[in-house]
Amino acid sequence: MELLREKFGDAPVPSSAAIDHETFNRLIQTNSSSAPGSSQRTGIPKFFTNRRTTSHLQQLLQREAYDAFSDQQADNVLSGDELDMLWDALIFDATDEEIAQEDRRITYTDYCNIKFRLPAKFHQYFLPSTFLRLLKEGQNTISICQYFNYLMRKVSLFQGRLDLGAYDADCDGYLTEDDLQMYIEDLIPQMNLDDLNEHLHKFYVCTAVRKFSFFLDPMRIGKISITSILLSPILTELFELRDRDLNADAVKTNWFSAYSSLRVYGQYLNLDMDHNGMLSRRELAKYSSGTFTELFTDRVFQEYQTYGGEMDYKAFLDFVLAMENIQTPEAITYCFRLLDINSCGYLDDFVLGYFFKGVCAKMVAFGHETPPVDDVINEIIDMANPKTYRQIRCQGKSKPKLHWVFATGSPSRTVALWFRLIGERHGLMMVAVAGYERDPCNRYQQI
């Protein structure tokens, strides 16, 4: 107060609200005067600026510079003959010649001798950090087989990065859906897709790209990091089809095979009863022998993008990927969004009971007895073991536990199999939202 009296003298001291208002106005004026290129700037500052547009000539220059850099890096990739040369050098310097080649080892001195005996192109693969990374505690040698496998993996990733980078139109390290489609189209002649009709290549490319988008672009930003693609097992699954001698069982389980693509596309055509190229709620409800509840089907159309209230092929692919890979975090997130009817981030007793009542209606329709709803809800919460009391969340460390809530059986079954374990405890054959179920005596066939 003494300071205020010294400033204002005998004049009345302004109220705290007036002082706050004056302080706010001064801060606004200071912010406006300090803003570059603006003398009167008010309001909330921008937190996002659209990417600067470039002319066609600038884009060509950027592309040429990127291609030149890629060509320079491609010269450092070891060819097949060079890898054979490296393996022969490892064998020559390895100790214990009497043992099998894959069991031989080299010391750091041998490691350095091999490096200086090979051309300069090989030197980047003989760093001291590489030797230390493969060196086990208490030993002074590394396995030549382990080192060579590491080198093969590194060369493979390096080559894959260059191949994918050729389709990076913006040169920003990300691939859009269109970029991935061009990559898959160029890859088709190299893969074991002889059973796929050329007229179906468009749908095959869409099916293949959708798996990358579903698992590697969870935020749906429209592009995927090239690094994520390289480190993902999805790319390995795609490259498996380069093997012409791949056995039939592996082909059937591979999402990118012609068999799998025709199976999914055939499901879509069979569900499309009015042949308009889209799926309505009634048509999707027939998926998996029509064992989905109406509540679940309605939630699919409420939460995910539709066109005029109908689902297109891309949305159907997301749905199938979630149902067939229900144990994965991405599928759990997809299904959790459907079950979270209040958009509050957790499932409580009301939500679990709400959906289970729909399952009970299906059970009654198929002529089966239903267990008490409260017992089922309690056992589901016990299996999930949530950190917050009776609130099952889909985040952090609780996500793996949700596997038991969403799918306690085969991954090919769907969301309502979170009730399967409960049915086994009650000695009943539980009719889930979708899929096959049998009792322990194997008396029940496909529903």
Residue pairs with C-beta under 8 A, 6 or more apart in sequence:
1 13
4 13
5 13
8 14
14 22
28 42
31 41
31 45
32 38
32 39
32 40
32 41
32 42
33 39
35 41
54 62
62 171
63 171
66 165
66 168
66 171
67 166
70 162
70 165
70 166
73 158
73 162
74 162
75 121
76 121
76 124
76 158
77 155
77 158
77 159
77 162
78 86
78 121
78 122
78 125
78 151
78 155
82 121
82 122
83 151
83 152
83 155
85 118
86 118
86 122
86 125
86 148
86 151
87 148
89 114
89 117
89 118
90 104
90 106
90 114
90 144
90 147
90 148
91 101
91 104
91 144
93 106
93 110
93 113
93 114
94 101
94 104
94 105
94 106
94 110
94 144
95 104
95 105
95 106
95 107
95 110
95 141
96 103
96 104
96 105
97 104
101 144
101 145
102 144
102 145
103 143
103 145
104 143
104 144
104 145
105 141
105 142
105 143
105 144
106 114
106 141
106 142
106 144
106 147
107 140
107 141
108 128
108 131
108 140
111 126
111 131
111 142
112 126
114 126
115 122
115 123
115 126
118 126
125 151
125 154
130 147
130 150
131 142
134 142
134 143
134 146
134 147
134 150
135 141
135 142
157 230
160 230
160 235
161 226
161 230
163 183
164 175
164 183
164 226
164 229
164 230
165 226
167 175
167 179
167 180
167 182
167 183
168 174
168 175
168 179
168 226
169 176
169 178
169 179
173 225
173 226
173 227
174 223
174 224
174 225
174 226
175 183
175 223
175 224
175 226
175 229
176 222
176 223
177 209
177 213
177 222
177 223
180 209
180 212
180 213
180 224
181 205
181 206
181 209
184 204
184 205
184 208
184 209
185 201
185 205
187 238
188 201
188 204
188 205
190 242
191 238
191 241
191 242
191 256
192 241
192 242
192 243
192 244
192 246
192 251
192 257
192 258
193 204
193 241
193 257
193 258
194 258
195 258
195 259
195 262
196 204
196 258
196 261
196 262
200 261
200 262
200 265
203 261
203 265
203 313
204 258
204 261
206 313
206 314
206 317
207 255
207 261
207 264
207 265
207 317
208 238
208 255
208 256
208 261
210 314
210 317
210 318
210 321
211 234
211 255
211 256
211 317
211 321
212 224
212 229
212 232
212 234
213 220
213 224
214 317
214 318
214 321
214 322
214 330
215 232
215 234
215 321
215 328
215 330
216 224
216 225
216 228
216 229
216 232
216 234
217 223
217 224
218 330
218 333
229 235
237 254
237 255
237 256
238 256
240 246
240 250
240 254
240 256
241 251
241 254
241 256
241 257
246 254
251 257
251 259
252 259
252 260
253 260
254 260
264 317
264 320
265 313
267 287
267 320
268 279
268 313
268 316
271 279
271 283
271 284
271 286
271 287
272 278
272 279
272 283
273 283
274 280
274 283
276 310
277 312
277 313
278 307
278 308
278 310
278 311
278 312
279 310
279 311
279 312
279 316
280 309
280 310
280 311
281 297
281 298
281 301
281 309
284 292
284 297
284 300
284 301
284 311
284 316
284 319
285 292
285 294
285 297
287 319
287 434
288 323
288 414
288 434
288 435
289 434
289 446
289 447
291 362
291 431
291 432
291 433
291 434
291 435
291 447
292 414
292 433
292 434
293 355
293 358
293 359
293 361
293 362
293 416
293 433
294 358
295 354
295 355
295 358
296 338
296 355
296 358
296 415
296 416
296 433
299 338
299 339
299 341
300 311
300 319
300 338
301 309
301 311
303 337
303 338
304 311
304 315
304 318
304 319
305 315
306 312
306 315
311 319
318 334
321 331
322 330
322 331
322 334
322 335
323 331
323 412
323 413
323 414
323 415
323 434
324 411
324 412
325 331
325 411
326 332
326 335
326 403
326 406
326 407
326 411
326 413
326 414
326 415
326 417
327 403
327 407
327 411
329 399
331 406
332 394
332 399
332 402
332 403
332 406
333 394
335 406
335 415
336 347
336 394
336 402
336 406
338 415
339 347
339 351
339 355
339 415
340 346
340 347
340 351
340 394
341 351
341 354
342 351
345 393
345 394
345 395
346 386
346 388
346 391
346 392
346 393
346 394
347 391
347 392
347 393
348 390
348 391
348 392
349 377
349 381
349 390
352 376
352 377
352 380
352 381
352 392
353 373
353 374
353 377
355 416
356 373
356 376
356 377
356 419
357 373
358 433
359 416
359 419
359 430
359 431
359 432
359 433
360 370
360 373
362 431
362 433
363 369
363 370
363 430
363 431
364 370
366 431
366 447
368 428
368 429
368 430
368 431
369 428
371 422
371 423
371 426
371 428
375 422
375 426
376 419
376 422
379 421
379 422
379 425
380 392
380 405
380 418
380 419
380 422
381 390
381 392
383 401
383 404
383 405
383 408
383 421
384 392
384 398
384 401
384 402
384 404
384 405
385 401
386 392
386 393
386 398
387 393
387 398
392 398
392 402
392 405
394 402
404 418
404 421
405 418
406 415
406 417
406 418
407 413
407 414
407 415
407 417
407 418
408 417
408 418
408 420
408 421
409 417
409 420
409 435
409 437
410 435
412 435
413 420
413 432
413 434
413 435
413 436
413 437
414 432
414 433
414 434
414 435
415 433
415 434
416 432
416 433
416 434
416 435
417 432
417 433
417 435
419 430
419 432
420 430
420 432
420 437
422 430
423 429
423 430
423 437
424 430
424 440
428 439
429 437
429 438
429 439
429 443
429 444
430 437
431 437
431 447
436 446
436 447
437 444
437 447
438 444
438 445
